[in-house]
Amino acid sequence: MLHMATVELRELEYQAWNGFLVTHDRIWREIEAGIAPLNVSMAEYSVLALLGQAGRKGMRMSELAQRRLMSTGGFTRLADRLEHRGLIERRPSPGDGRGFEAVLTRDGRALLRKAWRQQYSDLHRLFFDRLDDEHLRNLAEVWARLAPDDDGALEEGAP
């Protein structure tokens, strides 16, 4: 019988990792519940938010799918739902007859403003109001350190 050594996290590693997972799940669920009355999912909201940041020029559908880390097919179905609800509009990309850009409609912008207000309130209540600037700087440094390098892999020994 083969006995394999069980690899275990050190207590500090466990506390850090478990704390991240539990906190992420709790905050995500509460933010999701906050925007649920607007009849928008977190996936839909994230697309609307990206389009809101892009402004009136919109964003290429392929870039939206990539930034949402979704397959093209899955993203197309999500975009179909948003378009059917009158929240986005797809237009041919200028200079590229094959691609499309998505832009927020007036209804999409109105919904996004409501969702942003709700999310702002929830983020402050659940996260920002519980941390001081030093905590936030430390977290920003951690996230920067864990960001993928240009090849998509985490950097070894990042500063």
C-alpha positions, -999 to 999 in steps of 0.1 A, spaced: 0 0 0 14 34 -10 14 60 17 16 96 4 25 124 27 -3 149 32 8 184 24 -7 208 49 -8 245 51 10 262 80 -15 278 105 -7 313 92 -11 302 56 -44 286 65 -57 317 83 -47 340 54 -62 317 27 -93 308 46 -99 344 56 -97 355 20 -121 328 9 -147 335 36 -145 372 33 -147 372 -5 -177 349 -4 -195 370 23 -189 403 6 -197 389 -29 -230 375 -16 -240 407 2 -232 428 -28 -251 404 -51 -281 406 -27 -279 444 -28 -282 446 -66 -307 417 -68 -337 441 -65 -325 457 -97 -329 424 -115 -293 421 -124 -268 394 -117 -232 400 -107 -220 387 -141 -244 411 -159 -234 440 -135 -197 434 -142 -203 438 -180 -225 469 -175 -198 483 -152 -170 477 -178 -192 494 -204 -198 523 -180 -161 528 -177 -157 526 -214 -181 555 -219 -202 562 -249 -178 547 -274 -184 513 -258 -161 483 -260 -154 455 -284 -173 423 -276 -141 402 -277 -124 425 -252 -155 424 -228 -154 385 -230 -117 385 -223 -119 410 -194 -148 389 -179 -127 357 -183 -156 341 -202 -158 319 -232 -170 337 -264 -202 315 -264 -210 322 -227 -204 359 -231 -225 360 -262 -254 345 -243 -250 370 -215 -248 399 -240 -279 385 -257 -298 387 -224 -286 423 -218 -295 434 -253 -329 417 -251 -336 436 -219 -326 469 -236 -296 475 -215 -269 473 -242 -268 477 -279 -243 460 -303 -229 479 -332 -204 469 -359 -169 479 -350 -156 508 -371 -128 497 -394 -135 460 -388 -166 445 -404 -163 413 -385 -163 426 -349 -189 442 -328 -189 468 -300 -213 469 -271 -226 502 -257 -249 510 -229 -284 522 -238 -301 550 -218 -318 522 -197 -285 505 -192 -269 537 -180 -298 544 -156 -296 508 -142 -259 511 -138 -261 544 -119 -285 527 -94 -263 496 -92 -232 518 -86 -249 537 -58 -260 504 -42 -225 489 -46 -208 520 -33 -229 519 -1 -224 481 3 -186 483 -3 -182 510 23 -203 492 48 -187 458 43 -151 467 34 -138 503 33 -153 515 65 -136 487 84 -101 495 71 -78 525 74 -56 538 46 -26 517 58 -47 485 56 -59 495 21 -23 503 9 -12 469 22 -40 451 4 -33 471 -28 3 459 -25 -7 423 -20 -30 424 -50 -3 440 -72 21 413 -60 -3 385 -69 -12 400 -103 -2 378 -133 28 389 -152 26 395 -190 26 358 -197 -5 353 -175 16 334 -148 22 347 -113 57 362 -110 82 344 -89 98 366 -62 79 398 -72 91 428 -52 
